Amino acid sequence: MAAHSKVFLLLSISCAILQISLSGDPDILSDFILPPVFFGPLDGNFFTFTGMRSLVGTPFPKSFKVSKATMAEFPALNGQSVSYAVLQFPADGSVNPPHTHPRASELLFVLMGSLQVGFVDTTNKLFTQTLQQGDIFVFPKGLVHFQFNCDAKNPALALSAFGSASAGTVSVPNSVFNTTIDDKVLALSFKTDVATIQKIKSGLSG
Ligand SMILES: *[C@@H]1O[C@H](CO)[C@@H](O)[C@H](O)[C@H]1NC(C)=O
């Protein structure tokens, strides 16, 4: 290969990598996207999500609860590269188990109470923090993270914003121990026996 074509190849590869690392959701070529089946009328209602009204004035849930406003619940988000989740943590030990969002960074805003949060980077280093009401924490895209309310008396409420209309969630406990991956594979991977794997699995199934 001639020297100049090698340089060109290298340049195109670096551009492609840069493109991948800069991109979030794909850019759209119109102001907004209507669902394939839409009966209208097209007005402010299409751009309004009222699903969170059900949280106002209702008693706090008894276990950890996520309420989402992603493209699935709110079709107007398609192509807009943003979404929300409201996270409710009752007092005394409620946890949002370790998980990742493959398609977005997450910006978590503690509106009420306090939360212990953390994420693990690709070198397995844990970054953790105890957040107070009013604090904002960022979970980098794709990294394993969790939130925990260890306050014995007070519930915690947080609002998470995502840089994707469909961030996706991969739960670590579920994706490892609540699928049909062979017990033997898991036993070998976790350097333990099949009985231990089955014990963990039985806690998650059903
Ligand atoms: C495990 O998977 C089953 C079937 O998909 C589901 O019903 C159950 O809620 C999952 N367990 C947990 C802890 O999410």
The ligand as a Gaussian input file, in Angstrom:
#p B3LYP/6-31G(d) Opt

LIG

0 1
 C      -36.299000     -12.308000      37.094000
 O      -36.888000     -12.581000      35.842000
 C      -38.289000     -12.841000      35.894000
 C      -38.730000     -13.261000      34.518000
 O      -38.273000     -12.357000      33.537000
 C      -39.003000     -11.596000      36.405000
 O      -40.374000     -11.827000      36.516000
 C      -38.444000     -11.212000      37.783000
 O      -39.018000     -10.004000      38.210000
 C      -36.930000     -11.078000      37.701000
 N      -36.401000     -10.855000      39.049000
 C      -36.038000      -9.640000      39.492000
 C      -35.485000      -9.613000      40.879000
 O      -36.116000      -8.624000      38.820000

